């Protein structure tokens, strides 16, 4: 992660240099609100704005679902499990291990909803498909090295006229190895069985967090669905400045334009429904008022401050600022999801990497360090499931004095 932060600092220096811009065909500002993906218009929604298409699709999910996936509990109440996977780069190995350990405990539920951003977007489709894909998840997060994710570009040309300091062609190849027509068919079947997969990206032009209905993309029957699915995953994991943005062709006012999307963690380090729809309201509307929701949040990182003396230099100040802002953003997201869970009467559960764990590694994506994190997550969950926390950070109830 130190190398990744260094890439971001170099990007900041590039900005200060006032470099030339590469050509593009951006959506005019006054048309940004109506831009659509050609041929598949209802597969995404903007955070904070209720989407009729997303609401109708989610309400329909209750009629599609199977009782074997969501059986009543001992009290006769059906509980819907929702999984939210955060960003965190190589720290996603912790979340991968946690999911596989959860499977080993025999307590892992079928998820009604899975959401993901950044590294969480890379693991979300596998988590969505279930424990049958645990081996692939383990392989992805224990054998991957930096060379499998990116290759560094010559610094000076990129500073003078580029858009990133590294190329993600290796990551694109990795995604393509897993995400093919057969994989999408399985996503589509899970979608048809009443479950939903959402991934978040950020549209830099509109400065909006965008939620993509990945099951709807897989179910569209469009020839371009595989490519679109891959590109959404890539965009959500494309750390700006370090990695190049991903462009999506859109239609607005009958004209073709492009949108520039980057890492979903720029807009939310982890998300539940992003204000696009209300799971609880739609569940009640579908006749499931007696059921309950449980949201499980996996934070692939650490939260507590790590005090250390900051050197009086541009690089040191920038690194500490990025790190501090990132931790604050996660805390805000956890409280936001907690507020929604409280409003809807949903269970709230979250976990983070223990603060005593050393996250330093030899390279950004270090198989040795990632295997260690994977094992940590697996061991934490394999006996009786993950040790969840039920209150947001710093809000644990204390006994009265």
C-alpha positions in Angstrom: 0.0 0.0 0.0 3.0 2.3 0.5 3.8 2.0 -3.2 0.2 2.7 -4.1 0.3 5.9 -2.0 3.5 6.9 -3.7 1.8 6.5 -7.0 -0.9 8.8 -5.9 1.6 11.4 -4.7 3.3 11.3 -8.0 0.0 11.9 -9.6 -0.5 15.0 -7.5 2.8 16.3 -8.7 1.6 15.6 -12.3 -1.4 17.8 -11.6 0.8 20.5 -10.3 2.8 20.4 -13.5 -0.3 21.4 -15.5 0.0 18.7 -18.2 -1.7 18.6 -21.6 -4.9 16.6 -21.8 -5.6 13.6 -24.0 -8.6 13.9 -26.4 -12.0 12.6 -25.6 -15.7 12.9 -26.4 -17.3 13.7 -23.1 -21.0 14.0 -22.4 -22.0 17.7 -22.3 -22.9 18.8 -18.8 -26.5 19.5 -19.6 -26.9 16.0 -20.9 -25.2 14.0 -18.2 -28.4 13.2 -16.4 -29.9 11.4 -19.4 -26.8 9.4 -20.6 -27.6 5.7 -21.0 -25.7 2.5 -22.0 -26.7 1.7 -25.5 -29.1 -1.3 -25.7 -29.2 -1.8 -21.9 -30.7 1.4 -20.5 -31.7 0.4 -17.0 -28.7 -1.4 -15.6 -27.3 1.5 -13.5 -28.4 4.3 -11.2 -27.0 7.3 -9.6 -26.4 7.2 -5.8 -28.8 9.4 -3.7 -31.5 9.3 -6.4 -34.3 6.8 -6.2 -34.4 4.5 -9.3 -37.8 3.2 -10.4 -36.0 0.6 -12.6 -33.9 -0.7 -9.7 -36.9 -0.7 -7.4 -39.1 -2.7 -9.8 -36.3 -5.1 -10.4 -35.7 -5.7 -6.7 -39.4 -6.0 -5.9 -39.5 -8.7 -8.7 -36.7 -10.6 -7.0 -39.1 -11.8 -4.2 -41.3 -13.6 -6.7 -38.2 -15.2 -8.3 -36.6 -16.5 -5.1 -36.6 -20.1 -3.9 -37.6 -21.1 -0.3 -34.5 -23.3 -0.2 -32.3 -20.2 -0.5 -34.2 -18.2 2.1 -35.9 -20.7 4.5 -37.7 -19.6 7.7 -35.6 -19.7 10.8 -36.5 -21.5 14.0 -38.8 -18.6 14.9 -40.5 -18.9 11.6 -39.0 -15.6 10.3 -37.1 -15.4 7.0 -33.9 -13.5 7.3 -32.3 -12.0 4.2 -28.5 -11.7 4.3 -26.9 -8.7 2.5 -23.1 -8.6 2.1 -21.2 -5.4 1.5 -17.5 -5.6 0.5 -15.2 -2.7 0.9 -12.2 -1.5 -1.0 -8.7 -2.1 0.2 -6.5 -3.3 -2.7 -4.4 -6.4 -1.7 -6.1 -6.3 1.8 -9.0 -7.9 0.0 -7.2 -11.2 0.8 -8.6 -10.8 4.3 -12.2 -10.7 3.0 -11.6 -13.6 0.7 -10.2 -15.7 3.6 -13.1 -14.6 5.8 -15.7 -15.7 3.3 -14.0 -19.1 2.8 -13.7 -19.5 6.6 -17.4 -18.7 6.9 -18.1 -21.5 4.4 -16.0 -23.9 6.5 -17.9 -23.0 9.6 -21.1 -24.2 8.0 -22.9 -20.9 8.9 -22.5 -18.9 5.7 -25.9 -17.9 4.4 -27.1 -17.4 0.8 -26.8 -13.7 0.1 -29.9 -11.9 -1.1 -27.7 -8.9 -2.1 -24.0 -8.5 -2.6 -22.3 -5.1 -3.1 -18.7 -4.2 -3.8 -16.3 -1.4 -4.6 -12.7 -1.5 -5.7 -11.1 -4.8 -4.5 -14.6 -5.6 -3.1 -15.9 -5.3 -6.7 -13.4 -8.0 -7.8 -14.5 -10.5 -5.2 -18.2 -9.6 -5.1 -19.2 -11.8 -8.2 -17.5 -14.8 -6.6 -19.2 -14.2 -3.2 -22.5 -13.7 -5.0 -22.3 -17.1 -6.8 -21.6 -18.8 -3.5 -19.2 -21.2 -1.9 -18.7 -23.2 -5.1 -16.4 -20.4 -6.1 -14.3 -20.3 -2.9 -11.3 -22.0 -4.6 -11.2 -19.3 -7.3 -11.5 -16.6 -4.6 -8.6 -18.1 -2.7 -6.5 -18.4 -5.8 -7.1 -14.8 -6.9 -6.1 -13.4 -3.5 -3.1 -15.7 -2.6 -1.3 -16.1 -5.9 -1.6 -12.6 -7.4 1.5 -10.4 -7.6 1.8 -6.8 -8.7 2.9 -7.9 -12.2 -0.5 -9.6 -12.5 -2.3 -6.3 -11.8 -0.4 -3.5 -13.4 2.9 -2.5 -15.1 4.6 0.8 -14.4 4.9 3.3 -17.3 7.7 5.7 -18.0 7.2 8.5 -15.5 8.2 11.5 -17.5 5.9 10.9 -20.6 3.0 10.2 -18.2 3.7 13.4 -16.3 3.8 15.4 -19.5 0.8 14.0 -21.3 -0.6 10.8 -19.8 -3.6 9.8 -17.6 -2.0 7.3 -15.2 1.3 6.1 -13.9 0.6 2.4 -14.5 -1.2 0.3 -17.1 -3.8 -2.3 -16.0 -3.6 -4.6 -19.0 -2.5 -7.5 -16.7 -5.6 -7.0 -14.5 -7.8 -6.9 -17.6 -6.4 -10.3 -18.6 -7.0 -11.7 -15.1 -10.6 -10.5 -15.1 -11.1 -12.0 -18.6 -9.8 -15.4 -17.4 -12.6 -15.7 -14.9 -15.4 -13.6 -16.5 -16.6 -15.2 -19.7 -19.9 -16.2 -21.2 -20.2 -19.3 -18.9 -19.5 -17.1 -15.8 -22.1 -14.6 -16.9 -24.7 -17.4 -17.4 -24.2 -18.3 -13.8 -24.6 -14.7 -12.6 -27.8 -14.6 -14.7 -29.2 -17.7 -13.1 -28.5 -16.4 -9.6 -30.2 -13.1 -10.7 -33.2 -15.1 -12.0 -33.4 -16.9 -8.6 -34.1 -13.7 -6.8 -30.7 -12.5 -5.8 -29.0 -9.2 -6.7 -25.4 -8.1 -7.3 -24.4 -4.4 -7.3 -21.0 -2.8 -8.0 -20.1 0.8 -7.6 -18.0 3.1 -9.8 -17.5 6.9 -9.9 -18.3 9.0 -13.0 -15.6 11.7 -12.7 -17.5 14.0 -15.1 -20.7 14.2 -13.1 -18.9 13.5 -9.7 -21.5 10.9 -9.1 -21.3 7.4 -7.5 -22.9 5.0 -9.9 -24.5 1.7 -8.9 -24.5 -1.1 -11.6 -27.0 -3.9 -11.6 -24.6 -6.7 -12.6 -27.2 -9.4 -12.7 -29.3 -7.3 -15.1 -26.2 -6.9 -17.3 -25.6 -10.7 -17.3 -29.3 -11.3 -18.0 -29.6 -8.8 -20.8 -28.9 -11.2 -23.6 -26.7 -8.6 -25.3 -23.6 -9.6 -27.2 -21.7 -6.9 -25.4 -22.7 -8.0 -21.9 -19.5 -9.8 -21.1 -17.3 -6.9 -22.1 -19.5 -4.4 -20.1 -19.5 -6.7 -17.0 -15.6 -6.9 -17.2 -15.3 -3.1 -17.7 -17.5 -2.3 -14.7 -15.3 -4.6 -12.5 -12.2 -3.0 -13.9 -13.5 0.6 -13.5 -14.4 0.0 -9.8 -10.9 -1.2 -9.1 -9.1 1.6 -11.1 -7.5 3.8 -8.5 -7.3 7.2 -10.2 -3.9 8.6 -11.2 -2.2 5.3 -10.3 -4.4 3.4 -12.9 -6.1 4.7 -16.0 -9.8 5.5 -16.0 -12.3 3.2 -17.8 -14.4 4.8 -20.5 -18.0 3.8 -21.2 -19.8 4.5 -24.4 -23.2 6.2 -23.7 -26.0 7.7 -25.7 -27.5 11.1 -24.8 -29.9 13.1 -27.0 -29.3 10.7 -29.8 -25.5 11.2 -29.9 -22.7 9.0 -28.8 -20.3 10.1 -26.0 -18.0 8.7 -23.5 -18.0 8.7 -19.7 -14.8 8.5 -17.6 -15.2 6.1 -14.6 -12.8 5.4 -11.8 -12.5 3.4 -8.5 -15.8 3.2 -6.7 -14.0 3.8 -3.4 -13.5 7.4 -4.5 -17.3 7.8 -3.8 -17.8 5.2 -1.1 -15.4 2.9 0.6 -18.3 0.5 1.2 -22.0 0.8 0.3 -25.3 -0.8 1.1 -28.1 0.6 -1.1 -26.5 4.0 -1.9 -29.9 5.6 -1.7 -30.9 4.1 -5.0 -33.7 2.0 -3.4 -35.0 0.8 0.0 -34.7 -2.9 0.5 -37.0 -2.8 3.5 -39.8 -0.8 1.7 -39.7 -3.1 -1.3 -39.7 -6.2 0.9 -42.9 -5.0 2.6 -44.4 -4.0 -0.8 -43.7 -7.6 -2.0 -45.6 -9.1 0.9 -42.5 -9.9 3.1 -43.3 -7.6 6.0 -42.6 -10.3 8.5 -39.1 -11.0 7.1 -36.0 -9.3 8.4 -32.7 -8.1 6.8 -29.2 -8.6 8.0 -26.4 -6.5 6.6 -22.8 -7.9 6.9 -20.0 -5.5 6.1 -16.4 -6.7 5.4 -13.9 -3.9 5.7 -10.6 -4.9 4.0 -8.5 -2.5 6.0 -7.8 -1.0 9.5 -9.6 1.9 11.1 -7.8 3.1 14.2 -5.3 6.0 13.9 -1.6 5.0 13.7 0.3 7.8 15.4 3.8 8.5 14.0 5.8 11.6 13.4 5.2 13.2 10.0 8.2 14.5 8.2 8.1 18.1 7.0 8.0 17.2 3.3 5.5 17.4 0.5 5.6 13.6 0.0 5.2 12.7 3.7 2.3 15.2 4.2 0.5 13.9 1.2 0.8 10.3 2.2 -0.4 10.9 5.7 -3.3 13.0 4.4 -4.4 10.3 2.0 -4.3 7.7 4.7 -6.2 9.8 7.2 -8.9 10.8 4.7 -9.4 7.1 3.8 -9.9 6.0 7.3 -12.3 8.8 8.0 -14.3 8.0 4.9 -14.7 4.3 6.0 -16.0 5.4 9.4 -18.5 7.7 7.8 -19.7 4.8 5.5 -20.1 2.5 8.5 -22.2 5.0 10.4 -24.3 5.7 7.3 -25.1 2.0 6.8 -25.8 1.7 10.5 -28.4 4.6 10.3 -30.1 2.8 7.4 -30.1 -0.5 9.3 -31.6 1.2 12.4 -34.3 2.8 10.4 -35.2 -0.4 8.7 -35.0 -2.7 11.7 -32.2 -4.6 10.0 -29.3 -6.5 11.8 -26.0 -4.7 11.5 -22.7 -6.6 11.5 -19.2 -5.5 10.5 -15.6 -6.6 10.8 -12.2 -5.1 10.1 -8.6 -6.3 10.1 -7.3 -6.3 13.6 -5.2 -3.2 14.4 -2.2 -5.3 15.6 -1.8 -6.9 12.2 1.2 -5.6 10.2 0.0 -4.7 6.6 3.5 -3.9 5.2 4.6 -5.9 2.2 7.5 -6.2 -0.2 5.3 -5.0 -3.1 1.8 -3.6 -3.6 0.4 -7.1 -4.4 2.6 -9.4 -2.4 1.5 -13.1 -2.5 3.2 -13.9 0.7 1.6 -11.0 2.6 -1.8 -11.7 1.0 -1.6 -15.4 1.9 -1.0 -14.3 5.5 -4.0 -12.0 5.4 -6.1 -14.7 3.8 -5.2 -17.1 6.5 -6.0 -14.5 9.2 -9.5 -14.0 7.7 -10.1 -17.8 7.3 -9.0 -18.6 10.9 -11.3 -15.8 12.3 -14.4 -17.3 10.7 -13.8 -21.1 10.3 -15.0 -22.2 13.8 -18.4 -20.4 14.3 -18.4 -17.7 11.6 -16.9 -14.2 11.6 -16.7 -12.4 15.0 -18.9 -9.5 14.0 -19.2 -6.1 15.7 -22.8 -4.9 16.1 -22.1 -1.2 16.7 -20.3 1.3 14.4 -16.8 2.4 15.4 -16.6 4.0 18.8 -20.3 3.6 19.4 -20.3 0.5 21.6 -22.6 0.7 24.5 -21.0 1.1 27.9 -22.4 0.0 31.2 -23.8 2.9 33.3 -21.5 4.2 35.9 
